[in-house]
């Protein structure tokens, strides 16, 4: 289960092998910066459509990203919320 301390973000990593799963904890600002860079060139966490990996990352975010500070992450976040019917934070 992810741990959310003050301004902390837990991010699951998925591999192609199952059931390998690893998580780590980093500050929210750093996590948003890393994810914003990732979503600059990707539409989904893995693959070509929304998956359980997208849900895991979406659920792990402690709050919705600022579109002015993290435009690529905010685009992904709002898209995943819209296509999957998730509630934005």
C-alpha positions, 0 to 999 in steps of 0.5 A: 500500500502506498504511503503518503506523508507530507508532500510525498508521492509513492510511484509503482514501477511495473515490469513486463514480468509478473508479479514483479512490482516495486515502489519508491517514495519521492517528493511530489514536486520531483515526481511531477517533474519526472512524470511531466517529462515522461508524458511529453512524449507518451500518452499512457504509462505503458502501451497505446491505451489507458491501462491498470498502470495508468490507474495506479499512477493516477491514484498515486498522485496526491493532487491534480497537477498544475497545467501551467507548471506541468502541462504534459502531466496535466494533459495526461491526468485530465485525459485519463480522468475523462476516458476512465471516469475518474474524479480529479483531485 
